[in-house]
C-alpha cells in the first residue's frame, strides 16, 4: 500500500540532510507503520446503509444562463468562440489557492486489498492528521474505496476513524458516472448514434465507462449535435445539409492543394 500526502498550498522547504551510516534495520525502524489486524464485525452495518437524500434538482444553478448562452452561440459562431471548458474558464474568476505539494509516506508491505492493510492505513492517516490538527481526507480507487467504507461504517461512533472524509478517486468517479449513463440510456438509440463515429466494440466499452476518453468525447459530440438541432428549431437557424458539408470539405481540400502547389512553385523559383 503506497501513501501520498497532498498539502494545499504547498510549502517548499530547503533542508540539508546529513550523511549517516544506516543499515537496513535502522531504515525499517524509521519508516514503519504499525500493523493493526482487522476483525470483521459480526453484524455488517453496510446491509442497512441507505443513500442520503439528493439535492433538490428543481433548484437551478446560478450559472445555468452561461451554459445556455454557450450552447446557443456555439452553432452560430463556432469558429470565434472556445469550447465549453474554455468558455467557462473565461467567465469564472476566483482566487488560486496555490500549487499543491506532495510527500511520499512509508509503504506497507502487504496486499493493498487486505482488510488489515486498509485498516492500518486508515489508523496511520488518522494519527498523522491529528498531529497536524487537520481533518483527514482520504481518496481510494473503487475496489479499495468500498472496503474502506465498510471498515469505517462498522466502526463505533467513538472511533477516530469516523472523522475521516472518505472519497472515491476522480477517475473512478467519472467511470462510474459514465457507466450509469450507459445503463440508463441502453436501448434509447445512443449506441447507434455513437456507432456512426466509433466501432461497435468501442461503443460497448464507452457505455460501460471503461473507455473514458472516448466516452467523454462521444457524449460531448452527441450533446453538441442535439443542442445544435434544438437551437436550429427554436431560432429558425438553418443547418448545413450533408451535400453542402461535403462541398465545403472539398473546397477546403482544393484550397490546401492550391496552397501547397504555390509553396512548391515559390521554392523552385528561389
VOVEX-89374 format. One record per residue (C-alpha): residue number from 1; residue in one letter; y, z, x. Coordinates in steps of 0.5 Angstrom, whole numbers. Each point is the difference from the previous one (the first is absolute). Layout:
N
+-----+--------+-------+-------+-------+
| num | residu | north |    up |  east |
+-----+--------+-------+-------+-------+
| NUM |      A |     Y |     Z |     X |
...
+-----+--------+-------+-------+-------+
# end
This chain:
270
+-----+--------+-------+-------+-------+
| num | residu | north |    up |  east |
+-----+--------+-------+-------+-------+
|   1 |      X |     0 |     0 |     0 |
|   2 |      X |     7 |    -2 |     3 |
|   3 |      X |     6 |     3 |    -2 |
|   4 |      X |     7 |    -2 |     1 |
|   5 |      X |     6 |     4 |    -2 |
|   6 |      X |     7 |    -4 |    -2 |
|   7 |      X |     6 |     3 |     0 |
|   8 |      X |     7 |    -3 |    -3 |
|   9 |      X |     5 |    -1 |     3 |
|  10 |      X |    -4 |     0 |     7 |
|  11 |      X |     2 |     5 |     5 |
|  12 |      X |     0 |    -3 |     8 |
|  13 |      X |    -2 |     5 |     5 |
|  14 |      X |     0 |    -1 |     7 |
|  15 |      X |    -5 |     5 |     3 |
|  16 |      X |    -2 |     0 |     8 |
|  17 |      X |    -8 |     1 |     0 |
|  18 |      X |    -2 |     4 |     6 |
|  19 |      X |    -6 |    -3 |     3 |
|  20 |      X |    -6 |     5 |     0 |
|  21 |      X |    -7 |     0 |     2 |
|  22 |      X |    -4 |     1 |    -7 |
|  23 |      X |    -7 |    -1 |    -1 |
|  24 |      X |    -4 |    -3 |    -7 |
|  25 |      X |    -1 |     7 |    -2 |
|  26 |      X |     8 |     2 |     0 |
|  27 |      X |     2 |    -6 |    -4 |
|  28 |      X |    -6 |     1 |    -5 |
|  29 |      X |     3 |     7 |    -1 |
|  30 |      X |     7 |    -2 |     0 |
|  31 |      X |    -1 |    -6 |    -5 |
|  32 |      X |    -5 |     3 |    -5 |
|  33 |      X |     0 |     1 |    -8 |
|  34 |      X |    -4 |     6 |    -3 |
|  35 |      X |    -5 |    -3 |    -4 |
|  36 |      X |    -1 |     4 |    -7 |
|  37 |      X |    -6 |    -2 |    -3 |
|  38 |      X |     1 |    -2 |    -8 |
|  39 |      X |    -4 |     3 |    -5 |
|  40 |      X |     0 |    -4 |    -6 |
|  41 |      X |     1 |     4 |    -7 |
|  42 |      X |    -5 |     1 |    -5 |
|  43 |      X |     5 |    -3 |    -5 |
|  44 |      X |     4 |    -6 |     1 |
|  45 |      X |     7 |     0 |    -3 |
|  46 |      X |     0 |    -7 |     1 |
|  47 |      X |    -4 |    -1 |    -6 |
|  48 |      X |     5 |     3 |    -4 |
|  49 |      X |     6 |    -3 |     3 |
|  50 |      X |     5 |    -4 |    -4 |
|  51 |      X |     6 |    -5 |     1 |
|  52 |      X |     7 |     2 |     0 |
|  53 |      X |     4 |    -3 |    -6 |
|  54 |      X |     3 |    -6 |     2 |
|  55 |      X |     8 |    -1 |     0 |
|  56 |      X |     3 |    -3 |    -6 |
|  57 |      X |    -1 |    -7 |     1 |
|  58 |      X |     6 |    -2 |    -5 |
|  59 |      X |     5 |     3 |     4 |
|  60 |      X |     3 |    -6 |     4 |
|  61 |      X |     1 |     1 |     8 |
|  62 |      X |     8 |    -1 |     1 |
|  63 |      X |    -2 |    -6 |     5 |
|  64 |      X |    -3 |    -4 |    -6 |
|  65 |      X |     6 |    -4 |     0 |
|  66 |      X |     0 |    -2 |     7 |
|  67 |      X |    -8 |    -2 |    -1 |
|  68 |      X |     2 |    -4 |    -6 |
|  69 |      X |     6 |    -4 |     4 |
|  70 |      X |    -4 |    -1 |     6 |
|  71 |      X |    -6 |    -4 |    -5 |
|  72 |      X |     6 |    -3 |    -4 |
|  73 |      X |     3 |    -3 |     6 |
|  74 |      X |    -6 |    -2 |     4 |
|  75 |      X |    -2 |    -6 |    -3 |
|  76 |      X |     8 |    -3 |    -1 |
|  77 |      X |     2 |     2 |     8 |
|  78 |      X |    -7 |     0 |     3 |
|  79 |      X |     3 |    -3 |     7 |
|  80 |      X |     6 |     5 |     0 |
|  81 |      X |    -3 |     7 |    -1 |
|  82 |      X |    -5 |     4 |     4 |
|  83 |      X |    -7 |     2 |    -3 |
|  84 |      X |    -1 |     6 |    -5 |
|  85 |      X |     0 |     5 |     6 |
|  86 |      X |     6 |    -3 |     4 |
|  87 |      X |     4 |     0 |    -7 |
|  88 |      X |    -2 |     8 |    -1 |
|  89 |      X |     2 |     2 |     7 |
|  90 |      X |     7 |    -4 |    -1 |
|  91 |      X |     2 |     4 |    -6 |
|  92 |      X |    -3 |     7 |     2 |
|  93 |      X |     3 |     4 |     5 |
|  94 |      X |    -2 |     7 |     2 |
|  95 |      X |     0 |     5 |     7 |
|  96 |      X |    -5 |    -2 |     5 |
|  97 |      X |    -4 |     7 |     2 |
|  98 |      X |    -1 |    -3 |     7 |
|  99 |      X |    -7 |    -2 |     3 |
| 100 |      X |    -6 |     4 |     0 |
| 101 |      X |    -3 |     3 |     6 |
| 102 |      X |    -8 |     0 |     0 |
| 103 |      X |    -4 |     5 |     4 |
| 104 |      X |    -7 |     0 |     1 |
| 105 |      X |    -4 |     6 |    -1 |
| 106 |      X |    -7 |     2 |     2 |
| 107 |      X |    -6 |    -3 |    -3 |
| 108 |      X |    -6 |     3 |    -3 |
| 109 |      X |    -7 |    -3 |     3 |
| 110 |      X |    -3 |     0 |    -7 |
| 111 |      X |    -2 |    -5 |    -5 |
| 112 |      X |     7 |    -1 |    -4 |
| 113 |      X |    -4 |    -1 |    -7 |
| 114 |      X |    -3 |     7 |     1 |
| 115 |      X |     3 |     5 |    -4 |
| 116 |      X |     0 |     6 |     5 |
| 117 |      X |     4 |    -5 |     5 |
| 118 |      X |     5 |    -2 |    -6 |
| 119 |      X |     1 |     8 |    -2 |
| 120 |      X |     1 |     2 |     8 |
| 121 |      X |     5 |    -6 |     0 |
| 122 |      X |     4 |     3 |    -6 |
| 123 |      X |     0 |     7 |     3 |
| 124 |      X |     3 |    -2 |     6 |
| 125 |      X |     5 |    -4 |    -3 |
| 126 |      X |     2 |     6 |    -4 |
| 127 |      X |     1 |     4 |     6 |
| 128 |      X |     4 |    -5 |     3 |
| 129 |      X |     5 |    -1 |    -6 |
| 130 |      X |     0 |     8 |    -1 |
| 131 |      X |     2 |     1 |     8 |
| 132 |      X |     6 |    -5 |    -1 |
| 133 |      X |     2 |     2 |    -7 |
| 134 |      X |    -1 |    -6 |    -4 |
| 135 |      X |    -5 |    -3 |    -5 |
| 136 |      X |    -6 |    -4 |     2 |
| 137 |      X |     0 |    -7 |    -3 |
| 138 |      X |    -7 |    -3 |     2 |
| 139 |      X |    -2 |    -7 |    -1 |
| 140 |      X |    -7 |    -2 |     0 |
| 141 |      X |    -4 |    -7 |    -1 |
| 142 |      X |    -3 |    -1 |    -7 |
| 143 |      X |    -7 |     3 |     2 |
| 144 |      X |     3 |     6 |     3 |
| 145 |      X |     5 |     1 |    -5 |
| 146 |      X |    -5 |     1 |    -5 |
| 147 |      X |    -4 |     5 |     4 |
| 148 |      X |     7 |     4 |     2 |
| 149 |      X |     2 |     0 |    -7 |
| 150 |      X |    -7 |     3 |    -2 |
| 151 |      X |     1 |     5 |     5 |
| 152 |      X |     7 |     2 |    -2 |
| 153 |      X |    -1 |     0 |    -7 |
| 154 |      X |    -6 |     5 |     0 |
| 155 |      X |     4 |     5 |     5 |
| 156 |      X |     2 |     6 |    -3 |
| 157 |      X |     7 |     1 |    -2 |
| 158 |      X |     2 |     5 |     5 |
| 159 |      X |    -3 |    -5 |     6 |
| 160 |      X |     5 |    -3 |     5 |
| 161 |      X |    -3 |    -7 |    -2 |
| 162 |      X |     4 |     0 |    -7 |
| 163 |      X |     6 |    -1 |     4 |
| 164 |      X |    -2 |    -7 |     3 |
| 165 |      X |     3 |    -6 |    -3 |
| 166 |      X |    -6 |    -5 |     0 |
| 167 |      X |     2 |    -7 |     0 |
| 168 |      X |    -4 |    -7 |     0 |
| 169 |      X |     2 |    -5 |     5 |
| 170 |      X |     5 |    -5 |    -2 |
| 171 |      X |    -5 |    -6 |     2 |
| 172 |      X |    -6 |     3 |    -4 |
| 173 |      X |     5 |     2 |    -6 |
| 174 |      X |     2 |    -7 |     0 |
| 175 |      X |    -7 |    -3 |     0 |
| 176 |      X |    -2 |     5 |    -6 |
| 177 |      X |     7 |    -3 |    -4 |
| 178 |      X |    -2 |    -7 |     1 |
| 179 |      X |    -7 |     2 |    -2 |
| 180 |      X |     2 |     3 |    -6 |
| 181 |      X |     4 |    -6 |    -2 |
| 182 |      X |    -6 |    -5 |     1 |
| 183 |      X |    -4 |     5 |    -4 |
| 184 |      X |     5 |     0 |    -6 |
| 185 |      X |     1 |    -8 |     1 |
| 186 |      X |    -7 |    -2 |     0 |
| 187 |      X |    -1 |    -6 |    -5 |
| 188 |      X |     7 |    -1 |    -1 |
| 189 |      X |     0 |    -6 |     4 |
| 190 |      X |     4 |     3 |     6 |
| 191 |      X |    -7 |    -2 |     4 |
| 192 |      X |     1 |    -7 |    -2 |
| 193 |      X |     8 |    -1 |     2 |
| 194 |      X |    -2 |     3 |     7 |
| 195 |      X |    -5 |    -5 |     1 |
| 196 |      X |     5 |    -5 |     0 |
| 197 |      X |     2 |     3 |     6 |
| 198 |      X |    -6 |     3 |     3 |
| 199 |      X |    -7 |    -1 |     1 |
| 200 |      X |    -5 |     3 |    -6 |
| 201 |      X |    -3 |     5 |     6 |
| 202 |      X |     7 |     2 |     2 |
| 203 |      X |     3 |     2 |    -7 |
| 204 |      X |    -6 |     4 |    -1 |
| 205 |      X |     2 |     5 |     6 |
| 206 |      X |     7 |    -1 |    -3 |
| 207 |      X |    -2 |     3 |    -6 |
| 208 |      X |    -3 |     6 |     2 |
| 209 |      X |     6 |     2 |     5 |
| 210 |      X |    -4 |    -2 |     7 |
| 211 |      X |     3 |    -6 |     2 |
| 212 |      X |     7 |     4 |     0 |
| 213 |      X |     5 |    -5 |     3 |
| 214 |      X |    -3 |    -6 |    -4 |
| 215 |      X |     0 |     4 |    -7 |
| 216 |      X |     8 |     2 |     1 |
| 217 |      X |     2 |    -7 |     2 |
| 218 |      X |    -4 |    -2 |    -6 |
| 219 |      X |     2 |     5 |    -5 |
| 220 |      X |     8 |    -2 |     2 |
| 221 |      X |    -2 |    -7 |    -1 |
| 222 |      X |    -2 |     1 |    -7 |
| 223 |      X |     6 |     5 |    -1 |
| 224 |      X |     5 |    -5 |     2 |
| 225 |      X |    -3 |    -6 |    -4 |
| 226 |      X |    -1 |     4 |    -6 |
| 227 |      X |     8 |     2 |     1 |
| 228 |      X |     2 |    -7 |     1 |
| 229 |      X |    -3 |    -2 |    -7 |
| 230 |      X |     3 |     5 |    -3 |
| 231 |      X |     7 |    -1 |     3 |
| 232 |      X |    -1 |    -7 |    -2 |
| 233 |      X |    -2 |     1 |    -7 |
| 234 |      X |     6 |     5 |    -1 |
| 235 |      X |     6 |    -3 |     3 |
| 236 |      X |    -3 |    -7 |    -1 |
| 237 |      X |     0 |    -2 |     7 |
| 238 |      X |    -5 |    -6 |     2 |
| 239 |      X |    -5 |     1 |     5 |
| 240 |      X |    -2 |    -6 |     4 |
| 241 |      X |    -7 |    -3 |    -2 |
| 242 |      X |    -5 |    -2 |     5 |
| 243 |      X |     2 |    -7 |     1 |
| 244 |      X |     7 |     2 |     1 |
| 245 |      X |    -3 |     5 |     5 |
| 246 |      X |    -5 |    -5 |     4 |
| 247 |      X |     6 |    -5 |     0 |
| 248 |      X |     5 |     6 |     3 |
| 249 |      X |    -6 |     1 |     5 |
| 250 |      X |    -1 |    -7 |     2 |
| 251 |      X |     8 |     0 |     1 |
| 252 |      X |     0 |     6 |     5 |
| 253 |      X |    -6 |    -4 |     4 |
| 254 |      X |     4 |    -6 |     0 |
| 255 |      X |     6 |     4 |     3 |
| 256 |      X |    -4 |     3 |     5 |
| 257 |      X |    -4 |    -6 |     3 |
| 258 |      X |     7 |    -3 |     0 |
| 259 |      X |     3 |     6 |     4 |
| 260 |      X |    -6 |    -1 |     5 |
| 261 |      X |     1 |    -7 |     1 |
| 262 |      X |     7 |     1 |     1 |
| 263 |      X |    -1 |     5 |     5 |
| 264 |      X |    -5 |    -4 |     4 |
| 265 |      X |     5 |    -6 |     0 |
| 266 |      X |     5 |     4 |     3 |
| 267 |      X |    -5 |     3 |     5 |
| 268 |      X |    -2 |    -7 |     2 |
| 269 |      X |     8 |    -2 |     0 |
| 270 |      X |     2 |     5 |     5 |
+-----+--------+-------+-------+-------+
# end
